[in-house]
Amino acid sequence: MSVQVQAIRGMSDILPADTATWAHIERVLAGVLGGYGYREIRVPVLERTELFRRSIGEVTDIVEKEMYTFDDRNGSSLTLRPEATAGIVRAAIENGLIHNQRHRFWSTGPMFRYEKPQKGRYRQFHQFDIEALGYPGPDIDAELIIMLARAWRRLGIRHLELQINSIGMPEGRARYREVLKDYFRAHLEQLDEDSLRRLERNPLRILDSKNPAMQELVAGAPLITEHLDADSAAHFASVQALLEAAGIGFRVNPRLVRGLDYYNRTVFEWVTDQLGAQGAVCAGGRYDGLVEQLGGSATPAVGCAIGLERLVELFRLGDGEAAAVAPEVYLVAVGEAAVAAALPLAERLRDGRPGLRLEMNCGGGGFKAQMRRADASGAVVALVLGEEEAAAGTVGVKALRHDGSQQTLGQDAVPAALAALLDGKCNN
């Protein structure tokens, strides 16, 4: 007996019963972003490993532990993308979209990280990524957050708290790192293995520790907001003022540093207490040095990523899921002649009513079996075509969602009858 092949652990199927909800959320997000001038960009899921080492940072969990990396047949080191920003920046540089230009992009698709699978955290997961390249001021930071708040309202999502912070510029962070090192060196016996390894190379990563035993020590660490340069402090104050003016509630979280090395100044997360340990639904910030770091000209930038699995779960806790896209019309065809006539009829009806969701019975079956399929499909109307109807050029029309007898019409009269039934103009 052959062994059943199963999905890889942490990589889940999204079945038709769920894809309608996913598609609805993605349409809403794309629609909101389009209203703010963002356009879609699509980049590969596979990039050279060096791209992520240079952008995310060598001393991060992602690069050290989580990337799916392998050598191809030419010996080049390749990596399945663990996040989207680096690939989008690489594409902008490579395609000449940087110099003296401004762009607002969005992208969506799968990302890959080798993590311990749990609810809200998978090895293949999906993000909706948003990036604004070429914008230096605090106004774009604030607008990005305001736009996200609009998206949550449009989706009917509640139970989200906005947390913001500023991590300053590299020079100020270098001074802050020394202050952190002094603090943690005084408590070496309390540091776990990961923190000891990070202490000298990147002590800010210790602040991102998820180890419960480390939380009290982390809570007592010096605050980065107390070590900001004047320009970063002014930028952060402006972001807060703009959010307050727009009526966006937020909490300053001085421990928020984000897990990627390319961030500077503004960082933020939208978090929830409704999904257990995986509370961050959307996170991002400013990354003014990344474009130059990857070989482009100096370009200010800000962006974020929305975790779609978590957003879908949160959406389901709201007022309900997006309804599955059922057919509006189910075409029953019994007999060879009826099937031959049904195919061109279905195409004429689709031509006459763009967007019509018409499902034709395929695979045979008797009249009763096909009518059961029609009812189970969720269709509003059944069209019935048998041998007699095919010969006479007629069609049976039956409303399935309320009482009404079946009427027989000429094929030319079917479009008007469908319009009446589907648009709610009659009760037959």
C-alpha positions as CSV (number, residue, x, y, z in Angstrom):
1,M,0.0,0.0,0.0
2,S,1.4,3.4,-0.9
3,V,2.1,5.9,1.8
4,Q,-0.1,9.1,1.8
5,V,1.9,12.2,1.0
6,Q,1.1,15.0,3.4
7,A,1.8,18.8,3.5
8,I,5.1,19.9,5.1
9,R,4.7,20.8,8.8
10,G,3.9,24.4,9.2
11,M,2.7,24.9,5.6
12,S,-1.0,24.8,5.4
13,D,-3.6,24.5,2.6
14,I,-6.1,27.3,2.3
15,L,-9.3,25.5,1.1
16,P,-12.1,26.9,-1.0
17,A,-14.3,27.4,2.2
18,D,-11.7,29.9,3.4
19,T,-10.4,31.5,0.2
20,A,-13.5,33.8,-0.1
21,T,-12.5,35.4,3.2
22,W,-8.9,35.8,2.1
23,A,-9.9,37.2,-1.2
24,H,-12.3,39.7,0.5
25,I,-9.6,40.9,2.9
26,E,-7.1,41.3,0.1
27,R,-9.6,43.2,-2.1
28,V,-10.4,45.6,0.7
29,L,-6.7,46.2,1.5
30,A,-5.9,46.8,-2.2
31,G,-8.9,49.1,-2.5
32,V,-7.9,51.2,0.5
33,L,-4.3,51.5,-0.6
34,G,-5.3,52.4,-4.1
35,G,-7.1,55.4,-2.7
36,Y,-3.8,56.6,-1.2
37,G,-1.8,56.2,-4.4
38,Y,-0.2,52.8,-3.8
39,R,0.3,50.4,-6.7
40,E,1.0,46.7,-6.8
41,I,4.5,45.3,-7.4
42,R,5.3,41.6,-7.7
43,V,8.7,40.2,-6.8
44,P,10.2,36.7,-6.7
45,V,9.9,34.4,-3.7
46,L,13.5,33.3,-4.2
47,E,16.4,35.7,-3.8
48,R,20.1,35.6,-3.3
49,T,20.9,34.9,0.3
50,E,23.2,37.9,0.5
51,L,20.2,40.2,0.1
52,F,18.7,39.2,3.4
53,R,22.0,39.0,5.2
54,R,22.8,42.6,4.3
55,S,19.3,43.9,4.9
56,I,17.8,42.0,7.9
57,G,21.1,41.7,9.7
58,E,23.5,38.8,10.6
59,V,22.6,38.8,14.3
60,T,18.9,38.2,14.0
61,D,16.8,35.1,14.6
62,I,15.6,35.2,11.0
63,V,19.1,35.0,9.5
64,E,20.7,32.9,12.1
65,K,17.9,30.3,12.6
66,E,14.9,30.7,10.4
67,M,15.8,31.1,6.7
68,Y,15.2,28.4,4.1
69,T,18.6,28.6,2.4
70,F,20.2,26.2,-0.1
71,D,22.8,26.1,-2.9
72,D,21.5,25.8,-6.4
73,R,23.2,23.7,-9.1
74,N,25.6,26.5,-9.8
75,G,26.7,26.8,-6.2
76,S,24.9,30.1,-5.6
77,S,23.3,30.5,-2.1
78,L,19.6,31.2,-2.5
79,T,16.9,31.8,0.1
80,L,13.1,31.6,0.1
81,R,12.1,35.1,1.1
82,P,11.5,35.5,4.9
83,E,10.0,39.0,4.3
84,A,9.2,41.3,1.4
85,T,10.8,44.6,2.0
86,A,14.3,43.7,0.9
87,G,13.1,42.2,-2.4
88,I,11.0,45.2,-3.2
89,V,14.0,47.5,-2.5
90,R,16.2,45.3,-4.7
91,A,13.6,45.5,-7.5
92,A,13.4,49.2,-7.2
93,I,17.2,49.7,-7.4
94,E,17.6,47.1,-10.2
95,N,14.8,48.6,-12.4
96,G,15.8,52.3,-12.0
97,L,13.0,53.3,-9.7
98,I,15.0,55.1,-7.1
99,H,16.9,58.2,-8.3
100,N,14.9,61.4,-7.8
101,Q,11.7,59.4,-7.7
102,R,8.9,58.6,-5.2
103,H,7.0,55.4,-5.3
104,R,4.2,53.8,-3.1
105,F,4.0,50.0,-3.5
106,W,2.1,47.1,-2.1
107,S,2.7,43.4,-2.6
108,T,1.2,40.2,-1.2
109,G,2.2,36.6,-1.2
110,P,3.9,33.8,0.8
111,M,7.0,34.2,3.1
112,F,9.0,31.4,4.6
113,R,10.7,31.0,8.0
114,Y,11.7,27.8,9.8
115,E,9.9,28.4,13.1
116,K,8.0,26.2,15.6
117,P,4.5,26.0,14.1
118,Q,1.7,27.3,16.3
119,K,-1.5,29.2,15.9
120,G,-0.8,32.4,14.0
121,R,2.8,31.4,13.3
122,Y,3.6,29.1,10.3
123,R,6.6,28.1,8.2
124,Q,4.9,29.3,5.1
125,F,2.8,32.4,5.9
126,H,1.4,35.3,4.0
127,Q,1.9,39.0,4.2
128,F,0.4,42.1,2.7
129,D,3.4,44.4,2.4
130,I,3.3,48.2,2.0
131,E,6.3,50.4,1.1
132,A,6.8,54.1,0.4
133,L,10.1,55.0,-1.1
134,G,11.5,58.5,-1.4
135,Y,9.5,60.2,1.4
136,P,11.6,61.8,4.2
137,G,9.1,63.5,6.5
138,P,7.0,62.4,9.5
139,D,3.8,63.0,7.4
140,I,4.2,59.8,5.4
141,D,4.8,57.8,8.6
142,A,1.6,59.2,10.0
143,E,-0.4,58.7,6.8
144,L,0.7,55.1,6.6
145,I,-0.7,54.5,10.1
146,I,-3.9,56.5,9.4
147,M,-4.4,54.4,6.2
148,L,-4.1,51.2,8.1
149,A,-6.6,52.5,10.6
150,R,-9.0,53.0,7.7
151,A,-8.4,49.5,6.4
152,W,-9.2,48.1,9.9
153,R,-12.5,50.1,9.9
154,R,-13.4,49.0,6.4
155,L,-12.9,45.3,7.4
156,G,-14.8,45.8,10.7
157,I,-11.8,44.8,12.7
158,R,-11.6,45.8,16.4
159,H,-9.4,44.8,19.3
160,L,-6.3,46.3,17.8
161,E,-3.9,48.6,19.8
162,L,-1.4,50.8,18.0
163,Q,2.0,50.9,19.7
164,I,4.7,53.3,18.4
165,N,8.3,54.1,19.3
166,S,11.4,55.7,17.8
167,I,14.7,53.9,17.7
168,G,16.6,57.0,16.4
169,M,19.4,57.0,13.9
170,P,22.4,54.6,13.7
171,E,24.8,57.0,15.4
172,G,22.5,57.4,18.4
173,R,21.8,53.7,18.5
174,A,25.6,53.0,18.6
175,R,25.8,55.1,21.8
176,Y,22.7,53.4,23.2
177,R,24.2,50.0,22.5
178,E,27.1,50.8,24.7
179,V,24.7,51.8,27.5
180,L,22.8,48.6,27.0
181,K,26.0,46.5,27.1
182,D,27.0,48.1,30.4
183,Y,23.5,47.3,31.8
184,F,23.4,43.7,30.7
185,R,27.1,43.0,31.6
186,A,26.1,43.8,35.2
187,H,23.5,41.0,35.0
188,L,25.4,38.3,33.1
189,E,24.1,35.5,35.3
190,Q,20.5,36.3,34.2
191,L,21.1,36.3,30.5
192,D,20.1,33.2,28.5
193,E,22.2,31.7,25.7
194,D,20.8,33.8,22.9
195,S,21.2,37.0,24.9
196,L,24.8,36.2,25.8
197,R,25.6,35.6,22.1
198,R,23.9,38.9,21.1
199,L,25.4,41.0,23.9
200,E,28.5,42.2,22.1
201,R,27.3,42.2,18.5
202,N,23.7,43.5,18.8
203,P,22.4,44.0,22.4
204,L,19.2,45.6,21.0
205,R,18.1,42.1,20.0
206,I,18.0,41.2,23.7
207,L,15.1,43.7,24.1
208,D,13.2,41.6,21.6
209,S,13.6,38.4,23.7
210,K,10.5,36.3,24.1
211,N,12.0,34.3,27.0
212,P,9.6,34.8,30.0
213,A,12.6,34.5,32.4
214,M,14.2,37.5,30.7
215,Q,11.2,39.9,30.9
216,E,11.9,41.5,34.3
217,L,15.5,42.1,33.3
218,V,14.5,43.6,30.0
219,A,11.9,45.8,31.7
220,G,14.6,47.4,33.8
221,A,16.9,48.2,30.8
222,P,17.6,51.8,29.9
223,L,15.1,53.3,27.4
224,I,16.1,54.1,23.9
225,T,13.8,57.1,23.9
226,E,16.1,58.7,26.5
227,H,19.0,58.5,24.0
228,L,17.5,59.9,20.8
229,D,19.3,62.6,18.8
230,A,17.5,65.9,18.5
231,D,16.3,65.3,14.9
232,S,14.9,61.9,15.7
233,A,13.1,63.2,18.8
234,A,11.6,66.0,16.8
235,H,10.5,63.6,14.0
236,F,8.9,61.3,16.6
237,A,7.1,64.2,18.3
238,S,5.7,65.3,14.8
239,V,4.4,61.8,14.1
240,Q,2.6,61.7,17.4
241,A,1.1,65.2,16.9
242,L,-0.1,64.2,13.4
243,L,-1.7,61.0,14.7
244,E,-3.4,62.9,17.5
245,A,-4.7,65.5,15.1
246,A,-6.2,62.7,13.0
247,G,-7.9,61.1,16.0
248,I,-5.7,57.9,16.0
249,G,-5.2,56.5,19.4
250,F,-1.8,55.0,20.3
251,R,0.5,54.0,23.1
252,V,4.2,54.8,23.1
253,N,6.1,51.6,23.9
254,P,9.7,52.4,24.6
255,R,10.6,48.6,24.4
256,L,9.5,48.3,20.9
257,V,12.6,47.9,18.7
258,R,11.5,45.5,15.9
259,G,13.4,42.4,14.9
260,L,15.1,43.7,11.7
261,D,18.3,45.7,11.7
262,Y,17.3,48.1,8.9
263,Y,14.8,50.1,10.8
264,N,15.5,53.7,12.1
265,R,13.4,56.3,13.8
266,T,9.6,55.4,13.7
267,V,8.7,51.8,14.5
268,F,5.2,50.6,15.2
269,E,3.0,47.6,15.7
270,W,-0.7,47.0,15.7
271,V,-1.3,44.3,18.4
272,T,-4.2,42.3,19.7
273,D,-4.9,40.3,22.8
274,Q,-7.4,38.1,20.9
275,L,-5.0,35.6,19.3
276,G,-3.0,34.3,22.2
277,A,0.8,34.7,22.1
278,Q,0.9,35.9,18.5
279,G,-0.3,39.4,19.1
280,A,1.3,41.4,16.4
281,V,-1.0,41.7,13.3
282,C,0.8,44.5,11.5
283,A,4.3,45.9,12.1
284,G,6.7,48.2,10.4
285,G,8.6,51.5,10.5
286,R,11.1,53.7,8.7
287,Y,14.2,52.4,7.0
288,D,16.1,55.3,5.6
289,G,19.4,53.5,5.1
290,L,18.4,50.3,3.5
291,V,18.3,51.5,-0.2
292,E,21.9,52.8,0.1
293,Q,22.9,49.7,2.0
294,L,21.7,47.5,-0.9
295,G,23.6,49.6,-3.5
296,G,21.1,52.4,-4.4
297,S,21.3,56.1,-3.8
298,A,20.4,57.4,-0.4
299,T,16.6,57.2,-0.2
300,P,14.3,57.7,2.7
301,A,11.6,55.0,3.1
302,V,8.9,53.6,5.4
303,G,6.8,50.5,5.2
304,C,5.0,47.7,7.1
305,A,3.8,44.1,6.7
306,I,0.4,42.7,7.7
307,G,0.3,39.1,8.7
308,L,-2.7,37.8,6.7
309,E,-3.2,34.6,8.7
310,R,-3.6,36.6,11.9
311,L,-5.7,39.2,10.1
312,V,-8.0,36.5,8.8
313,E,-8.4,35.0,12.4
314,L,-9.1,38.5,13.8
315,F,-11.6,39.2,11.0
316,R,-13.5,36.0,11.9
317,L,-13.9,37.3,15.5
318,G,-15.8,40.3,14.1
319,D,-19.2,40.6,12.6
320,G,-18.8,37.5,10.3
321,E,-16.9,36.0,7.5
322,A,-17.1,37.0,3.9
323,A,-19.7,34.8,2.3
324,A,-18.5,32.0,0.0
325,V,-18.9,33.0,-3.7
326,A,-21.8,30.8,-4.7
327,P,-23.0,30.6,-8.3
328,E,-26.0,32.7,-9.1
329,V,-27.3,30.3,-11.7
330,Y,-27.0,26.6,-12.0
331,L,-27.6,25.1,-15.4
332,V,-29.0,21.6,-15.4
333,A,-28.5,19.7,-18.6
334,V,-29.9,16.1,-19.0
335,G,-29.0,14.2,-22.1
336,E,-26.4,14.5,-24.8
337,A,-28.4,16.9,-26.9
338,A,-29.1,19.1,-23.9
339,V,-25.4,19.2,-22.9
340,A,-24.5,20.2,-26.5
341,A,-27.1,23.0,-26.4
342,A,-26.2,24.1,-22.8
343,L,-22.6,25.0,-23.5
344,P,-23.3,27.7,-26.0
345,L,-26.3,28.9,-24.0
346,A,-24.1,29.3,-20.9
347,E,-21.6,31.4,-22.9
348,R,-24.4,33.7,-24.4
349,L,-25.7,34.3,-20.9
350,R,-22.2,35.1,-19.6
351,D,-21.7,37.5,-22.5
352,G,-25.0,39.2,-21.9
353,R,-24.4,39.7,-18.2
354,P,-20.7,40.4,-17.4
355,G,-19.8,39.0,-14.0
356,L,-22.6,36.4,-14.0
357,R,-21.7,33.5,-11.8
358,L,-23.1,30.6,-13.8
359,E,-22.2,27.0,-13.0
360,M,-23.1,24.3,-15.5
361,N,-23.6,20.8,-14.4
362,C,-20.8,18.6,-15.7
363,G,-20.2,14.9,-15.4
364,G,-23.8,13.8,-16.1
365,G,-26.4,12.6,-13.7
366,G,-30.2,12.4,-13.8
367,F,-32.6,15.3,-13.4
368,K,-33.2,14.7,-9.6
369,A,-29.4,14.4,-8.9
370,Q,-28.6,17.5,-10.9
371,M,-31.4,19.5,-9.1
372,R,-29.9,18.4,-5.7
373,R,-26.6,19.7,-6.9
374,A,-28.2,22.9,-8.0
375,D,-29.8,23.4,-4.6
376,A,-26.6,22.5,-2.7
377,S,-24.5,24.9,-4.8
378,G,-26.3,27.9,-3.2
379,A,-27.5,29.2,-6.6
380,V,-30.5,31.5,-6.8
381,V,-31.8,30.2,-10.0
382,A,-31.8,26.8,-11.8
383,L,-32.0,26.6,-15.6
384,V,-33.3,23.3,-16.8
385,L,-32.4,22.0,-20.2
386,G,-33.6,18.5,-21.2
387,E,-33.9,16.8,-24.6
388,E,-37.3,18.3,-25.2
389,E,-36.2,21.8,-24.3
390,A,-33.1,21.5,-26.4
391,A,-35.2,20.5,-29.4
392,A,-37.8,23.2,-28.9
393,G,-35.2,26.0,-28.1
394,T,-36.7,26.6,-24.7
395,V,-35.3,26.5,-21.1
396,G,-37.0,25.8,-17.7
397,V,-36.4,28.6,-15.2
398,K,-36.9,27.9,-11.5
399,A,-36.1,30.1,-8.5
400,L,-34.4,28.1,-5.8
401,R,-34.4,30.4,-2.8
402,H,-38.2,31.1,-2.5
403,D,-41.4,29.4,-3.5
404,G,-42.3,29.5,-7.2
405,S,-43.2,27.2,-10.0
406,Q,-40.9,26.5,-12.9
407,Q,-41.6,28.4,-16.0
408,T,-40.6,27.5,-19.5
409,L,-39.3,30.3,-21.7
410,G,-37.6,30.7,-25.1
411,Q,-33.9,31.0,-24.8
412,D,-34.0,34.6,-26.0
413,A,-36.3,35.5,-23.0
414,V,-33.9,33.9,-20.4
415,P,-31.7,37.0,-19.9
416,A,-34.6,39.2,-18.9
417,A,-36.0,36.5,-16.6
418,L,-32.6,36.1,-14.9
419,A,-32.3,39.9,-14.5
420,A,-35.6,40.0,-12.8
421,L,-34.9,37.1,-10.4
422,L,-31.3,38.1,-9.6
423,D,-32.0,41.8,-9.2
424,G,-35.0,41.1,-7.0
425,K,-37.6,42.5,-9.4
426,C,-40.1,39.7,-9.0
427,N,-41.1,37.0,-6.6
428,N,-41.8,34.1,-8.9
